Amino acid sequence: MEIYWLGHGCFRLRGRDATLLTDPCPPTTGYRIGRVVADIVTVSQDHAESNYRQAVTGEPKFVTGPGEYEIKGVLISGVRTHHGPPGDGAGPNVAYVVEIDDIRICHLGGLSQVPHADDVGALSGSDILIVPVGGGHTLDAAKAAETVSLLEPKIVLPMQHKTDAATADLEPVEKFLREMGAEAKAPEQRLTITRRDLPGDTTVVLLNCRG
């Protein structure tokens, strides 16, 4: 399986039999993801920054809420998360756990608070965790690191942090790396992974955005 970060919360997961796109984002976020072919699209929040359907081509199936789904051999579980206090601007959020090519991936969407105890069981046990780390209306570096420690993934892919392209006022990913005690390494263009490649200990992998 190959994973590409297109920018903001948008990732393309390309498996053997299906391609899944998460949270397609508009150019107003600073990322121009172009036209992306996908079989499945997951949407964590119903607002412009994560539901830019104009960017998606083909005949995709959109998944926009909690529940259990199976599309083209991909298993998807949508989990309504506890979100921030009233007035924090976060709004409802759905995290998705996806099983594709025998790899379990959890995309936390626009999560703004450390997962409630009721949600940890549903979200933990993933091989790859895609987590917002830049603050604003989502997890900041400290809350993101605490979330990682609760969910115990093998690989962590940070998203929604400061980049040269991002228009939002976000924290740099280096702050999250310090919270994790992780070494800052050069970002990769994509993550190519199989089950046998998974590390034994939690590892942070940085990706260059392609948007």
Residue pairs with C-beta under 8 A, 6 or more apart in sequence:
1 13
1 14
1 15
1 16
1 100
1 101
1 103
1 192
1 193
1 194
2 13
2 14
2 190
2 191
2 192
2 193
3 11
3 12
3 13
3 14
3 105
3 128
3 157
3 190
3 191
3 192
3 193
3 207
4 11
4 12
4 14
4 189
4 190
4 207
4 210
5 11
5 157
5 159
5 207
5 208
5 209
5 210
6 12
6 25
6 31
6 33
6 36
6 209
6 210
6 211
7 25
7 29
7 30
7 31
7 33
7 163
7 165
7 166
7 209
7 210
7 211
8 23
8 25
8 29
8 30
8 31
8 49
8 50
8 159
8 160
8 166
8 211
9 22
9 23
9 25
9 44
9 49
9 50
9 107
9 109
9 110
9 132
9 159
9 160
10 21
10 22
10 23
10 24
10 25
10 31
10 33
10 50
10 211
11 21
11 22
11 23
11 107
11 130
11 157
11 159
12 19
12 20
12 21
12 36
12 38
13 19
13 20
13 21
13 22
13 98
13 100
13 105
15 74
15 100
15 101
16 101
17 72
17 73
17 74
18 39
18 40
18 71
18 72
18 73
18 74
18 100
19 37
19 38
19 39
19 40
20 38
20 39
20 40
20 41
20 42
20 74
20 98
20 100
21 36
21 38
21 40
21 41
21 42
21 56
21 60
22 41
22 42
22 44
22 96
22 107
22 109
22 130
23 42
23 43
23 44
23 45
23 49
23 50
23 51
23 107
23 109
24 33
24 36
24 41
24 43
24 50
24 51
24 52
24 53
24 55
24 56
25 31
25 33
25 49
25 50
25 52
25 55
25 211
26 48
26 49
26 52
26 54
26 55
28 48
28 49
28 167
29 49
29 166
29 167
29 168
30 163
30 165
30 166
30 167
30 168
30 211
31 165
31 166
31 209
31 211
32 211
33 52
33 55
33 210
33 211
34 55
34 211
35 55
35 56
35 57
36 55
36 56
36 57
37 56
37 57
37 58
38 56
38 57
38 58
38 60
39 58
39 60
39 61
39 71
39 72
39 74
40 60
40 61
40 63
40 71
40 72
40 74
40 76
41 53
41 56
41 60
41 61
41 62
41 63
42 62
42 63
42 64
42 76
42 78
42 94
42 96
42 98
42 107
43 50
43 51
43 62
43 63
43 64
43 94
44 50
44 93
44 94
44 95
44 96
44 107
44 108
44 109
44 110
45 51
45 91
45 92
45 93
45 94
45 109
45 110
46 64
46 91
46 92
47 91
49 110
50 109
50 110
51 64
53 62
61 71
63 69
63 71
63 76
63 78
63 96
64 94
65 78
65 80
65 94
66 78
66 79
66 80
66 94
67 77
67 78
68 75
68 76
68 77
68 78
69 75
69 76
69 77
69 78
70 76
74 98
74 99
74 100
75 98
75 99
75 100
76 96
76 97
76 98
76 99
77 96
77 97
77 98
77 122
78 94
78 95
78 96
79 94
79 95
79 96
79 97
79 119
79 122
79 123
80 92
80 93
80 94
81 93
81 94
81 95
81 108
81 109
81 111
81 113
81 115
81 116
81 119
81 123
82 113
82 115
82 116
82 118
82 119
83 90
83 91
83 92
83 93
83 111
83 112
83 113
84 90
84 112
84 113
84 137
88 112
88 137
89 137
90 110
90 112
90 113
90 137
90 138
91 110
93 109
93 110
93 111
93 112
94 109
95 106
95 107
95 108
95 109
95 111
95 119
95 123
96 106
96 107
96 109
97 104
97 105
97 106
97 122
97 123
97 126
98 104
98 105
98 106
98 107
99 105
101 194
102 194
102 195
103 127
103 128
103 193
103 194
103 195
103 198
104 125
104 126
104 127
104 128
105 126
105 127
105 128
105 129
105 130
106 123
106 126
106 128
106 129
106 130
106 151
106 153
107 130
108 123
108 129
108 130
108 131
108 132
108 139
108 147
109 132
110 132
110 137
110 138
110 160
111 131
111 132
111 138
111 139
111 147
112 137
112 138
112 139
113 139
113 143
114 139
114 143
114 146
114 147
114 150
115 123
115 147
115 150
115 151
120 150
120 151
123 151
124 150
124 151
124 152
125 151
125 152
126 151
126 153
127 153
127 154
127 155
127 195
127 198
128 153
128 154
128 155
128 156
128 157
128 191
128 193
129 148
129 151
129 153
129 155
129 156
129 157
130 157
130 159
131 139
131 144
131 147
131 148
131 156
131 157
131 158
131 159
132 138
132 139
132 144
132 158
132 159
132 160
132 161
133 139
133 140
133 141
133 144
133 158
133 159
133 160
133 161
133 171
133 173
133 175
133 176
134 140
134 141
134 160
134 161
134 162
134 168
134 170
134 171
134 172
134 173
135 141
135 170
135 171
136 160
136 168
136 169
136 170
138 160
139 147
140 171
141 171
141 175
141 176
141 178
141 179
142 179
144 158
144 176
144 179
145 176
145 179
145 180
148 156
148 180
148 202
152 202
153 202
154 198
154 199
154 200
154 201
154 202
154 203
155 191
155 193
155 198
155 199
155 202
155 203
155 204
155 205
156 180
156 202
156 203
156 204
156 205
157 191
157 205
157 207
158 173
158 176
158 204
158 206
160 168
160 170
161 170
161 171
161 172
161 173
161 176
162 170
162 171
162 172
162 173
163 209
165 209
165 211
173 206
174 184
176 204
177 183
177 184
177 204
180 204
182 203
182 204
184 206
185 206
186 206
187 206
187 207
187 208
188 205
188 206
188 207
188 208
189 207
189 208
189 210
190 207
191 205
191 207
